[in-house]
Amino acid sequence: MPLRVVAFSGNTRRPSRTRALVEAVAGELARLRPVEVRVLDLLDAGPGVGALDRAALPLPAARIVEAIEGADALIVGTPVYKGAYSGLFKHVFDFVEPESLAGKPVVLTATGGGARHALVVEHALRPLFGFFAAQTVPTAVYAGEREIVDGVIADPAVRARALAAAAELGALLDLARDRRDLRVAAAG
């Protein structure tokens, strides 16, 4: 059974550079390993994603939260607004049960207007997923306006980082699969 990867783009429109970036990392991962990838956008959650508690989430938003919790690994991406992840991106993760992300491999990506936004992955995303005790891969991927053109990574350095992040995620997924197989064997 292939491992399940959720690629979540925290953007509110389609097409988006953020989605293109998470899809690029997911595509590289799928080229390297047999995985089942599900790409989700914040837009898929619908207008009710701003609910105040999880029980009040509309079904589309609740399914995104459940998909994130049930995945074997995540590739997350957010557009950068005023030096941080989007508020609605963070709000989705406010509904995620912390224990569901503990030890889960995660690739961090972001898109922004320029180089000054690049540190969002280290100063905002990495601490967020550190709270969850998720296992973020060492290589994060950031792309500015000129690095993604017409939905394709146009910059060789960004493409290399996407490949490196996918390879690191693949290695962590191999470890997760081995642990899962050991648990199954022990239970059987």
Buried (B, 14 or more C-beta within 10 A) or exposed (E): EEBBBBBBBBBBEEEBBBBBBBBBBBBBBBEBBEBEBBBBBBBBBBEEBEBEEEEEBEEBBBBBBBBBBEBBBBBBBBBBBEEBBBEBBBBBBEBBEEEBBEEBBBBBBBBBEEEEBBBBBEEBBBEBBEEBEBBBBEBBBBBBEEBBEEEEBEBEEBBEBBBBBBBBBBBBBEEBBEEEEEEEEEEE
